[in-house]
Amino acid sequence: MALSQPATFNEEWSDERVFAYLNQLPPQDVSADYHVLYHAFKHMRPFDYERLLTQFVADGRDVNATNPEGERIHDVIAKYPRQKDEFLAVLAKFA
C-alpha cells in the first residue's frame, strides 16, 4: 500500500503559492481568466482567494470571464453547497 501525505488544514499560504495560480494554463477552448478563477476556487480558502483576486484585478484580468457554457465563476460557485456565500462575498468586492 502506498503512503499518502497527511492532510493539513489552515496552513498559511505564501504569496508565491497563491499567485502561482495566476499562471495556470487552461484547457483548449477555455478562457484563461475563467480557468484561473475556477481552479483557484477549487483549491483555496476564501481568504486566499481574495488575495489572488486582488492581484488578478490589478493585472487587468476579467473577473466576469465565462466558461464554454457561458457561465461566470459567480454562477458556478452559486451551485456549490459549501462555502458558496463566503466566496460570493469575496467576488462581490471585485464586481
MDTraj code that builds the backbone (N, CA, C; nanometers):
import mdtraj as md
import numpy as np

residues = "MET ALA LEU SER GLN PRO ALA THR PHE ASN GLU GLU TRP SER ASP GLU ARG VAL PHE ALA TYR LEU ASN GLN LEU PRO PRO GLN ASP VAL SER ALA ASP TYR HIS VAL LEU TYR HIS ALA PHE LYS HIS MET ARG PRO PHE ASP TYR GLU ARG LEU LEU THR GLN PHE VAL ALA ASP GLY ARG ASP VAL ASN ALA THR ASN PRO GLU GLY GLU ARG ILE HIS ASP VAL ILE ALA LYS TYR PRO ARG GLN LYS ASP GLU PHE LEU ALA VAL LEU ALA LYS PHE ALA".split()
xyz = np.array([
    [0.0843, -0.1176, 0.0000],
    [0.0000, 0.0000, 0.0000],
    [0.0890, 0.1241, 0.0000],
    [0.0553, 0.2193, -0.0808],
    [0.1326, 0.3431, -0.0900],
    [0.1003, 0.4341, 0.0272],
    [0.2007, 0.5030, 0.0741],
    [0.1799, 0.6013, 0.1797],
    [0.1272, 0.7295, 0.1176],
    [0.0414, 0.7955, 0.1892],
    [-0.0097, 0.9228, 0.1385],
    [0.0344, 1.0338, 0.2314],
    [0.0336, 1.1526, 0.1785],
    [0.0707, 1.2687, 0.2582],
    [-0.0436, 1.3013, 0.3531],
    [-0.0133, 1.3275, 0.4796],
    [-0.1215, 1.3600, 0.5729],
    [-0.1872, 1.4926, 0.5357],
    [-0.3160, 1.5002, 0.5586],
    [-0.3890, 1.6236, 0.5298],
    [-0.3465, 1.7325, 0.6272],
    [-0.3368, 1.8545, 0.5754],
    [-0.3089, 1.9689, 0.6614],
    [-0.4185, 2.0709, 0.6397],
    [-0.4569, 2.1357, 0.7467],
    [-0.5658, 2.2321, 0.7401],
    [-0.5199, 2.3650, 0.7979],
    [-0.5718, 2.4719, 0.7416],
    [-0.5448, 2.6075, 0.7892],
    [-0.3969, 2.6436, 0.7880],
    [-0.3206, 2.5845, 0.6976],
    [-0.1813, 2.6234, 0.6846],
    [-0.1747, 2.7587, 0.6151],
    [-0.0712, 2.8325, 0.6449],
    [-0.0525, 2.9639, 0.5836],
    [0.0009, 2.9461, 0.4425],
    [-0.0636, 3.0082, 0.3439],
    [-0.0177, 3.0031, 0.2052],
    [0.0702, 3.1250, 0.1795],
    [0.1855, 3.1020, 0.1215],
    [0.2748, 3.2120, 0.0844],
    [0.2179, 3.2845, -0.0369],
    [0.2653, 3.4077, -0.0572],
    [0.2253, 3.4819, -0.1772],
    [0.2646, 3.4036, -0.3019],
    [0.3815, 3.3429, -0.2992],
    [0.4281, 3.2666, -0.4148],
    [0.3296, 3.1542, -0.4492],
    [0.2818, 3.0859, -0.3484],
    [0.1869, 2.9757, -0.3719],
    [0.0540, 3.0289, -0.4250],
    [0.0024, 3.1339, -0.3645],
    [-0.1257, 3.1917, -0.4073],
    [-0.1152, 3.2442, -0.5500],
    [-0.0125, 3.3233, -0.5773],
    [-0.0020, 3.3898, -0.7070],
    [0.0422, 3.2965, -0.8187],
    [0.0919, 3.1786, -0.7849],
    [0.1259, 3.0799, -0.8881],
    [0.0011, 3.0400, -0.9670],
    [-0.1158, 3.0500, -0.9060],
    [-0.2405, 3.0166, -0.9755],
    [-0.2675, 3.1111, -1.0924],
    [-0.2102, 3.2300, -1.0888],
    [-0.2302, 3.3259, -1.1973],
    [-0.1696, 3.2767, -1.3288],
    [-0.0805, 3.1807, -1.3207],
    [-0.0121, 3.1303, -1.4390],
    [-0.0659, 2.9962, -1.4867],
    [-0.1765, 2.9520, -1.4325],
    [-0.2355, 2.8248, -1.4735],
    [-0.2770, 2.8326, -1.6202],
    [-0.2387, 2.7311, -1.6962],
    [-0.2763, 2.7266, -1.8375],
    [-0.4095, 2.6539, -1.8521],
    [-0.5000, 2.7096, -1.9297],
    [-0.6329, 2.6496, -1.9446],
    [-0.6338, 2.5367, -2.0472],
    [-0.7339, 2.4504, -2.0373],
    [-0.7550, 2.3532, -2.1449],
    [-0.7947, 2.4295, -2.2726],
    [-0.7854, 2.3625, -2.3839],
    [-0.8227, 2.4250, -2.5113],
    [-0.9680, 2.4723, -2.5045],
    [-0.9933, 2.5885, -2.5610],
    [-1.1267, 2.6483, -2.5707],
    [-1.1840, 2.6949, -2.4364],
    [-1.0989, 2.7126, -2.3348],
    [-1.1432, 2.7670, -2.2073],
    [-1.0687, 2.8976, -2.1846],
    [-1.1416, 3.0005, -2.1457],
    [-1.0814, 3.1300, -2.1162],
    [-0.9750, 3.1144, -2.0078],
    [-0.8585, 3.1733, -2.0298],
    [-0.7517, 3.1670, -1.9301],
    [-0.7953, 3.2327, -1.7995],
    [-0.8681, 3.3445, -1.8090],
    [-0.9142, 3.4125, -1.6885],
    [-1.0147, 3.3262, -1.6116],
    [-1.1096, 3.2670, -1.6826],
    [-1.2062, 3.1797, -1.6156],
    [-1.1346, 3.0618, -1.5501],
    [-1.0411, 3.0027, -1.6207],
    [-0.9702, 2.8856, -1.5683],
    [-0.8985, 2.9187, -1.4372],
    [-0.8312, 3.0323, -1.4326],
    [-0.7629, 3.0730, -1.3096],
    [-0.8642, 3.0884, -1.1967],
    [-0.9739, 3.1564, -1.2234],
    [-1.0754, 3.1781, -1.1199],
    [-1.1336, 3.0464, -1.0680],
    [-1.1623, 2.9551, -1.1578],
    [-1.2217, 2.8271, -1.1188],
    [-1.1205, 2.7388, -1.0452],
    [-1.0022, 2.7271, -1.1010],
    [-0.9005, 2.6414, -1.0413],
    [-0.8652, 2.6911, -0.9009],
    [-0.8510, 2.8202, -0.8841],
    [-0.8199, 2.8766, -0.7526],
    [-0.9356, 2.8536, -0.6556],
    [-1.0588, 2.8722, -0.7012],
    [-1.1763, 2.8482, -0.6154],
    [-1.1767, 2.7057, -0.5626],
    [-1.1435, 2.6099, -0.6474],
    [-1.1470, 2.4692, -0.6092],
    [-1.0401, 2.4337, -0.5055],
    [-0.9341, 2.5140, -0.4952],
    [-0.8222, 2.4768, -0.4093],
    [-0.7941, 2.5717, -0.2930],
    [-0.8529, 2.6892, -0.2935],
    [-0.8191, 2.7892, -0.1926],
    [-0.9305, 2.8107, -0.0920],
    [-0.8900, 2.8687, 0.0177],
    [-0.9869, 2.9186, 0.1163],
    [-1.0288, 3.0584, 0.0713],
    [-1.1429, 3.1068, 0.1186],
    [-1.1881, 3.2401, 0.0759],
    [-1.0845, 3.3502, 0.0987],
    [-1.0133, 3.3457, 0.2099],
    [-0.9126, 3.4481, 0.2383],
    [-0.8037, 3.4501, 0.1316],
    [-0.7551, 3.3331, 0.0938],
    [-0.6511, 3.3258, -0.0091],
    [-0.7064, 3.3623, -0.1465],
    [-0.8324, 3.3268, -0.1713],
    [-0.8972, 3.3622, -0.2977],
    [-0.9037, 3.5143, -0.3126],
    [-0.9320, 3.5834, -0.2032],
    [-0.9360, 3.7291, -0.2079],
    [-0.7978, 3.7863, -0.2383],
    [-0.6956, 3.7278, -0.1810],
    [-0.5584, 3.7721, -0.2112],
    [-0.5297, 3.7548, -0.3593],
    [-0.5676, 3.6405, -0.4142],
    [-0.5465, 3.6150, -0.5563],
    [-0.6240, 3.7154, -0.6411],
    [-0.7502, 3.7378, -0.6072],
    [-0.8337, 3.8287, -0.6869],
    [-0.7808, 3.9721, -0.6855],
    [-0.7225, 4.0134, -0.5756],
    [-0.6646, 4.1476, -0.5686],
    [-0.5587, 4.1640, -0.6768],
    [-0.4709, 4.0659, -0.6902],
    [-0.3672, 4.0719, -0.7934],
    [-0.4254, 4.0493, -0.9323],
    [-0.5202, 3.9592, -0.9433],
    [-0.5871, 3.9264, -1.0694],
    [-0.6464, 4.0532, -1.1316],
    [-0.7203, 4.1290, -1.0515],
    [-0.7830, 4.2527, -1.0998],
    [-0.6768, 4.3589, -1.1276],
    [-0.5764, 4.3680, -1.0418],
    [-0.4685, 4.4656, -1.0638],
    [-0.3953, 4.4387, -1.1950],
    [-0.3907, 4.3131, -1.2344],
    [-0.3275, 4.2757, -1.3614],
    [-0.4178, 4.3018, -1.4816],
    [-0.5396, 4.3525, -1.4576],
    [-0.6311, 4.3842, -1.5670],
    [-0.7051, 4.2640, -1.6218],
    [-0.7148, 4.1583, -1.5434],
    [-0.7819, 4.0371, -1.5906],
    [-0.9318, 4.0471, -1.5649],
    [-1.0083, 3.9620, -1.6314],
    [-1.1546, 3.9718, -1.6344],
    [-1.2213, 3.8796, -1.5331],
    [-1.2719, 3.9379, -1.4251],
    [-1.3402, 3.8599, -1.3222],
    [-1.4764, 3.8087, -1.3721],
    [-1.5231, 3.8607, -1.4846],
    [-1.6503, 3.8166, -1.5434],
    [-1.6307, 3.7240, -1.6636],
    [-1.5120, 3.6686, -1.6776],
    [-1.4860, 3.5739, -1.7869],
    [-1.5809, 3.4547, -1.7736],
    [-1.6129, 3.3939, -1.8856],
    [-1.7079, 3.2826, -1.8842],
    [-1.6422, 3.1520, -1.9288],
    [-1.7047, 3.0430, -1.8869],
    [-1.6605, 2.9104, -1.9307],
    [-1.7255, 2.8803, -2.0663],
    [-1.6955, 2.7677, -2.1283],
    [-1.7551, 2.7375, -2.2593],
    [-1.9079, 2.7298, -2.2588],
    [-1.9664, 2.7105, -2.1410],
    [-2.1126, 2.7057, -2.1304],
    [-2.1737, 2.8442, -2.1088],
    [-2.0888, 2.9472, -2.1041],
    [-2.1372, 3.0844, -2.0874],
    [-2.1597, 3.1259, -1.9432],
    [-2.1118, 3.0468, -1.8482],
    [-2.1308, 3.0793, -1.7066],
    [-2.0094, 3.1545, -1.6532],
    [-2.0369, 3.2569, -1.5712],
    [-1.9297, 3.3253, -1.4988],
    [-1.8953, 3.2418, -1.3756],
    [-1.7816, 3.2700, -1.3148],
    [-1.7429, 3.1963, -1.1943],
    [-1.8478, 3.2153, -1.0852],
    [-1.9118, 3.3306, -1.0813],
    [-2.0178, 3.3568, -0.9828],
    [-2.1296, 3.2523, -0.9958],
    [-2.1676, 3.2235, -1.1197],
    [-2.2754, 3.1280, -1.1462],
    [-2.2367, 2.9874, -1.1013],
    [-2.1131, 2.9513, -1.1263],
    [-2.0652, 2.8174, -1.0913],
    [-2.0545, 2.8028, -0.9399],
    [-1.9968, 2.9010, -0.8738],
    [-1.9830, 2.8953, -0.7280],
    [-2.1199, 2.8878, -0.6606],
    [-2.2182, 2.9565, -0.7149],
    [-2.3527, 2.9570, -0.6552],
    [-2.4147, 2.8177, -0.6499],
    [-2.3650, 2.7240, -0.7289],
    [-2.4179, 2.5877, -0.7310],
    [-2.3586, 2.4995, -0.6204],
    [-2.2510, 2.5451, -0.5586],
    [-2.1836, 2.4643, -0.4573],
    [-2.2503, 2.4840, -0.3211],
    [-2.2721, 2.3762, -0.2482],
    [-2.3400, 2.3884, -0.1191],
    [-2.2518, 2.4438, -0.0074],
    [-2.1214, 2.4180, -0.0148],
    [-2.0338, 2.4584, 0.0945],
    [-1.9548, 2.5830, 0.0590],
    [-1.9505, 2.6760, 0.1503],
    [-1.8714, 2.7985, 0.1416],
    [-1.9090, 2.8904, 0.0267],
    [-2.0191, 2.8637, -0.0421],
    [-2.0516, 2.9480, -0.1569],
    [-2.0727, 3.0932, -0.1148],
    [-2.1368, 3.1148, 0.0000],
    [-2.1634, 3.2520, 0.0435],
    [-2.0338, 3.3283, 0.0700],
    [-1.9355, 3.2607, 0.1279],
    [-1.8078, 3.3259, 0.1556],
    [-1.7361, 3.3636, 0.0260],
    [-1.7341, 3.2728, -0.0697],
    [-1.6667, 3.3008, -0.1966],
    [-1.7426, 3.4059, -0.2779],
    [-1.8736, 3.4014, -0.2763],
    [-1.9518, 3.5020, -0.3493],
    [-1.9334, 3.6401, -0.2879],
    [-1.9186, 3.6470, -0.1562],
    [-1.8932, 3.7753, -0.0910],
    [-1.7575, 3.8304, -0.1338],
    [-1.6588, 3.7446, -0.1463],
    [-1.5273, 3.7871, -0.1931],
    [-1.5387, 3.8397, -0.3372],
    [-1.6065, 3.7662, -0.4229],
    [-1.6224, 3.8086, -0.5627],
    [-1.6955, 3.9427, -0.5734],
    [-1.7930, 3.9639, -0.4856],
    [-1.8703, 4.0886, -0.4900],
    [-1.7820, 4.2103, -0.4694],
    [-1.6726, 4.1950, -0.3988],
    [-1.5797, 4.3066, -0.3766],
    [-1.5090, 4.3489, -0.5058],
    [-1.5097, 4.2596, -0.6046],
    [-1.4349, 4.2851, -0.7279],
    [-1.5264, 4.3013, -0.8492],
    [-1.6561, 4.3047, -0.8274],
    [-1.7527, 4.3145, -0.9376],
    [-1.7567, 4.4533, -0.9959],
])
top = md.Topology()
chain = top.add_chain()
for i, resn in enumerate(residues, 1):
    res = top.add_residue(resn, chain, resSeq=i)
    for name in ("N", "CA", "C"):
        top.add_atom(name, md.element.get_by_symbol(name[0]), res)
traj = md.Trajectory(xyz[None], top)
